[in-house]
């Protein structure tokens, strides 16, 4: 979007973790406010009308009607934690949140480089995005432990990783599938 730039392109204006998005990882999108390639966004236009606030939760009108049902459906990235992540930022501060996000990004890169059989990219993005950092780190430790002792194929490693994430997600009541909007014709 023209003239819409932000300093933190990994955590969007509306609360999405752009650094954990497939579009960003594959270099199709520079992240919210990252320059060329941004899609037109009503929330970005709203920010420009409100003196270019960096995050919606800083606006005196937050949460406005733009957030009604915002977490019901996903796009390339899950929208389920937008409001929760804003609350987390308010509680722990942007610096600590950004540090956790950067750690999650590094873990996601590790998973994609070493445990992706070509069919798990979206799954790993969801798992890392929706699960708490301590849980993600715990699963990765288990993955490394279980896959180091044997000479496994990438498919076997991916299966172990997916099963470990799925099992913990089930215990935590986290659904590791994108919420697609159904067509109502």
Backbone torsions as a table, in degrees:
resi	resn	phi	psi	omega
1	UNK	NA	130.8	-175.2
2	UNK	-62.3	135.8	177.3
3	UNK	63.4	21.6	176.5
4	UNK	-114.6	103.8	-179.5
5	UNK	-130.7	146.2	179.4
6	UNK	-136.7	158.7	179.7
7	UNK	-82.0	-34.6	-178.7
8	UNK	-104.7	97.1	-177.1
9	UNK	-89.0	-1.7	-179.1
10	UNK	-92.4	-18.0	177.1
11	UNK	-128.0	114.4	-169.0
12	UNK	-74.9	165.1	175.7
13	UNK	-52.0	-39.3	-175.8
14	UNK	-94.8	0.7	175.0
15	UNK	102.4	13.1	175.5
16	UNK	-86.3	146.3	176.7
17	UNK	-89.3	80.7	-175.8
18	UNK	-56.2	-31.7	179.6
19	UNK	-64.8	-14.2	179.6
20	UNK	-110.0	17.9	-176.5
21	UNK	-99.1	139.4	177.7
22	UNK	-58.2	-39.9	-179.0
23	UNK	-63.7	-38.7	178.6
24	UNK	-73.0	-45.2	-179.5
25	UNK	-60.3	-35.8	-179.4
26	UNK	-90.3	10.8	177.0
27	UNK	62.7	29.0	174.3
28	UNK	-89.9	-22.0	-178.4
29	UNK	-136.7	134.0	-178.5
30	UNK	-79.3	-2.7	-174.3
31	UNK	98.0	161.4	-175.8
32	UNK	-59.4	114.3	178.6
33	UNK	79.0	18.4	-177.0
34	UNK	-89.0	4.6	177.0
35	UNK	111.2	-149.1	-177.0
36	UNK	-54.6	140.8	178.3
37	UNK	105.6	-15.2	177.8
38	UNK	-67.4	139.9	174.9
39	UNK	-81.5	155.7	175.8
40	UNK	-61.9	134.0	-173.2
41	UNK	-137.3	127.0	-179.7
42	UNK	-65.3	-31.9	179.7
43	UNK	-72.2	-35.3	175.9
44	UNK	-65.7	-41.8	177.5
45	UNK	-62.5	-39.0	178.0
46	UNK	-63.3	-41.4	178.2
47	UNK	-59.8	-43.2	179.7
48	UNK	-62.8	-34.6	177.6
49	UNK	-72.8	-20.1	-179.1
50	UNK	-109.3	47.1	175.6
51	UNK	60.8	27.5	174.6
52	UNK	65.9	38.8	179.4
53	UNK	-55.6	146.8	-175.3
54	UNK	-77.7	-32.1	-179.4
55	UNK	-142.2	141.8	-178.6
56	UNK	-57.4	-35.4	-176.6
57	UNK	-65.6	-11.6	177.3
58	UNK	-85.9	-9.2	-179.3
59	UNK	-79.8	141.1	179.3
60	UNK	-67.2	-17.0	179.1
61	UNK	-92.7	-3.9	-179.7
62	UNK	-71.9	139.1	-8.3
63	UNK	-82.6	130.7	-179.7
64	UNK	-96.6	-175.6	-177.6
65	UNK	-62.7	-20.5	178.3
66	UNK	-63.6	-19.2	-178.9
67	UNK	-96.8	-0.2	177.0
68	UNK	-66.4	114.5	178.7
69	UNK	70.2	15.6	-175.8
70	UNK	-62.7	-26.0	-176.6
71	UNK	-97.7	10.5	-179.2
72	UNK	-78.3	-32.8	-176.8
73	UNK	-131.2	151.6	-177.8
74	UNK	-107.7	163.2	171.1
75	UNK	-112.1	-125.4	176.1
76	UNK	-72.1	-22.0	-177.2
77	UNK	-127.8	152.4	-179.8
78	UNK	-68.9	141.2	177.4
79	UNK	-101.9	-1.9	-171.0
80	UNK	-62.9	-28.3	-176.1
81	UNK	-103.2	9.2	-177.1
82	UNK	-54.1	-55.3	-176.4
83	UNK	-68.5	-40.0	178.4
84	UNK	-62.5	-41.8	-180.0
85	UNK	-67.8	-35.8	174.3
86	UNK	-61.1	-43.2	178.2
87	UNK	-62.8	-38.1	178.8
88	UNK	-64.7	-42.8	178.2
89	UNK	-60.7	-43.9	179.6
90	UNK	-62.7	-34.1	-177.4
91	UNK	-78.2	-46.7	-173.3
92	UNK	-103.3	-12.4	-179.5
93	UNK	93.6	153.7	-176.0
94	UNK	-66.2	-37.7	-178.1
95	UNK	-61.6	-46.4	179.7
96	UNK	-68.8	-39.9	177.7
97	UNK	-61.8	-45.5	-179.5
98	UNK	-61.2	-39.2	178.0
99	UNK	-62.5	-44.4	177.5
100	UNK	-63.5	-41.6	179.5
101	UNK	-62.9	-43.4	178.7
102	UNK	-63.4	-36.8	176.6
103	UNK	-65.8	-41.0	177.0
104	UNK	-63.3	-39.3	179.1
105	UNK	-62.0	-43.6	178.7
106	UNK	-64.0	-40.6	177.5
107	UNK	-64.0	-43.4	178.8
108	UNK	-60.3	-43.7	177.9
109	UNK	-60.0	-42.5	177.6
110	UNK	-60.1	-45.5	179.3
111	UNK	-62.3	-44.1	-177.9
112	UNK	-68.6	-34.8	-179.3
113	UNK	-76.4	-31.5	-170.4
114	UNK	-115.8	-16.1	-173.3
115	UNK	-133.4	12.3	-179.3
116	UNK	-98.7	116.7	179.1
117	UNK	-89.3	15.6	-179.7
118	UNK	95.9	-6.9	-177.9
119	UNK	-124.9	7.3	-171.3
120	UNK	-115.9	3.2	-174.9
121	UNK	-57.9	-51.6	-179.7
122	UNK	-63.8	-40.0	179.4
123	UNK	-60.3	-48.3	-179.4
124	UNK	-65.2	-38.6	177.1
125	UNK	-59.9	-45.0	179.0
126	UNK	-63.8	-48.0	-177.0
127	UNK	-59.8	-47.8	-178.1
128	UNK	-67.0	-36.6	-179.0
129	UNK	-71.5	-44.3	-171.8
130	UNK	-86.2	-22.9	-176.6
131	UNK	-94.9	152.6	178.5
132	UNK	-65.5	148.5	-177.5
133	UNK	-55.1	-43.4	-179.0
134	UNK	-61.5	-36.9	178.0
135	UNK	-70.3	-41.6	178.6
136	UNK	-61.4	-45.2	179.2
137	UNK	-62.9	-39.8	178.9
138	UNK	-62.0	-45.2	179.2
139	UNK	-64.1	-42.8	-179.5
140	UNK	-62.5	-40.0	176.1
141	UNK	-59.7	-43.1	178.0
142	UNK	-64.0	-41.8	179.6
143	UNK	-60.2	-49.4	-178.8
144	UNK	-60.5	-45.5	-179.9
145	UNK	-60.6	-47.6	-176.5
146	UNK	-71.8	-28.0	-176.9
147	UNK	-94.5	-17.0	-179.7
148	UNK	-75.3	-30.2	-173.0
149	UNK	-75.0	-18.6	-179.9
150	UNK	-126.0	157.0	175.6
151	UNK	-87.4	94.0	-173.5
152	UNK	-105.5	153.6	173.1
153	UNK	-75.8	164.6	178.2
154	UNK	-62.6	-35.1	178.3
155	UNK	-64.6	-41.6	178.2
156	UNK	-66.3	-40.7	177.6
157	UNK	-63.6	-43.0	-179.9
158	UNK	-62.8	-39.7	179.4
159	UNK	-64.8	-44.0	177.8
160	UNK	-60.9	-47.2	-179.1
161	UNK	-61.3	-47.0	-179.3
162	UNK	-62.7	-41.7	179.5
163	UNK	-64.7	-42.1	179.7
164	UNK	-64.8	-43.9	176.8
165	UNK	-64.2	-44.2	-178.6
166	UNK	-62.1	-42.6	-179.7
167	UNK	-63.7	-44.6	179.0
168	UNK	-69.7	-38.4	177.8
169	UNK	-60.0	-41.0	178.0
170	UNK	-61.1	-43.5	178.0
171	UNK	-63.7	-34.6	-177.9
172	UNK	-89.4	-1.1	-178.9
173	UNK	63.4	41.9	178.2
174	UNK	-110.7	127.1	179.6
175	UNK	-93.3	122.0	-176.2
176	UNK	-98.7	52.2	174.3
177	UNK	-140.0	143.4	177.1
178	UNK	-67.6	141.4	176.0
179	UNK	-86.3	100.3	-179.8
180	UNK	-84.9	141.7	177.1
181	UNK	-79.3	128.6	-179.9
182	UNK	-84.6	143.8	177.2
183	UNK	-76.7	127.5	176.7
184	UNK	-115.2	90.7	-177.6
185	UNK	-93.5	NA	NA
